[in-house]
């Protein structure tokens, strides 16, 4: 079966501090 | 948010929706910030390969509830509703689904000391793998949550979505790296070989050749047909699609078809011919990354045959060649499809468009529409 990818458009706007440490 | 398509009521996603699933496990990968789709696909596949038990072995799994909202995604134990994982939605990089498997990719920043100056910032990806009969539905619901959260973000920040149409899709095609299956194929030593063919003096080799097509990374002729019972066929070493690099030490790379034909014709009086070839399948695959139907595909098609290519366009980058016939688009055969329908399929195709092609003349020879000129 096909592999489908859905990218989070918010990924572009994520600020460094938002990434989980 | 009513405009956002998906399996859920967008209003419900504000509060959160729960899906039952089986948690198979988690793994970690290191990734750059916004990798292209092909890299994400490989990452998702890698995560599944690491987590999935080998065939024949039992797969450990835990019943969980997946909580999906526009704020966060939580994995709760099904019985106690205790949160096993909790990721803010903006740290979810992407969701992948394949069959009944879902892969959730959440980002964690690597500590600064691991970054070399001037290099791209790398992220640790936590990949959670789940199984569910509703995998596609769950992935669509998460995708819908992404869109609702994104619309909300744009509204809050008074950003006009029409100004962002191209950015929100991920990479701009101008930034995309070149995809060329050929490049990987030609660089593998095992695909290149020398073939020595014995024949009678005055006998022809028994091959028909065609051009590889403009846009091809290796401009040299391709074997389009083998004469039945001829020395080339009898050698058992050649097949349709193989690229001819040189004959008896004379390079054919970059030469016009007619010159290649006369070089091969001149071998008639030899009794031994050494061909340097790259073994290739008769059909080549091009992958065009088109974030949006607003982007020109960058090639023209007439009756299923690619007749022109835009230099630097997404089609050229994806490996489309002039003079090739389109055989398949996204796994769907188009050999018997009317021109208008092919145009319609191509016009609507977005994201990653997989196109299988072969030189039009090879196709005509294989389908008996044209008689081969054997050399």
Boltz contact constraints between the chains, C-beta under 6 A:
constraints:
  - contact:
      token1: [A, 1]
      token2: [B, 98]
      max_distance: 6.0
  - contact:
      token1: [A, 1]
      token2: [B, 99]
      max_distance: 6.0
  - contact:
      token1: [A, 3]
      token2: [B, 41]
      max_distance: 6.0
  - contact:
      token1: [A, 3]
      token2: [B, 98]
      max_distance: 6.0
  - contact:
      token1: [A, 4]
      token2: [B, 97]
      max_distance: 6.0
  - contact:
      token1: [A, 5]
      token2: [B, 37]
      max_distance: 6.0
  - contact:
      token1: [A, 5]
      token2: [B, 40]
      max_distance: 6.0
  - contact:
      token1: [A, 5]
      token2: [B, 41]
      max_distance: 6.0
  - contact:
      token1: [A, 5]
      token2: [B, 94]
      max_distance: 6.0
  - contact:
      token1: [A, 5]
      token2: [B, 96]
      max_distance: 6.0
  - contact:
      token1: [A, 6]
      token2: [B, 95]
      max_distance: 6.0
  - contact:
      token1: [A, 6]
      token2: [B, 143]
      max_distance: 6.0
  - contact:
      token1: [A, 7]
      token2: [B, 94]
      max_distance: 6.0
  - contact:
      token1: [A, 7]
      token2: [B, 170]
      max_distance: 6.0
  - contact:
      token1: [A, 8]
      token2: [B, 92]
      max_distance: 6.0
  - contact:
      token1: [A, 8]
      token2: [B, 94]
      max_distance: 6.0
  - contact:
      token1: [A, 8]
      token2: [B, 146]
      max_distance: 6.0
  - contact:
      token1: [A, 9]
      token2: [B, 150]
      max_distance: 6.0
  - contact:
      token1: [A, 9]
      token2: [B, 168]
      max_distance: 6.0
  - contact:
      token1: [A, 10]
      token2: [B, 90]
      max_distance: 6.0
  - contact:
      token1: [A, 10]
      token2: [B, 150]
      max_distance: 6.0
  - contact:
      token1: [A, 11]
      token2: [B, 93]
      max_distance: 6.0
  - contact:
      token1: [A, 14]
      token2: [B, 90]
      max_distance: 6.0
  - contact:
      token1: [A, 18]
      token2: [B, 90]
      max_distance: 6.0
  - contact:
      token1: [A, 19]
      token2: [B, 91]
      max_distance: 6.0
  - contact:
      token1: [A, 19]
      token2: [B, 107]
      max_distance: 6.0
  - contact:
      token1: [A, 19]
      token2: [B, 109]
      max_distance: 6.0
  - contact:
      token1: [A, 20]
      token2: [B, 91]
      max_distance: 6.0
  - contact:
      token1: [A, 20]
      token2: [B, 108]
      max_distance: 6.0
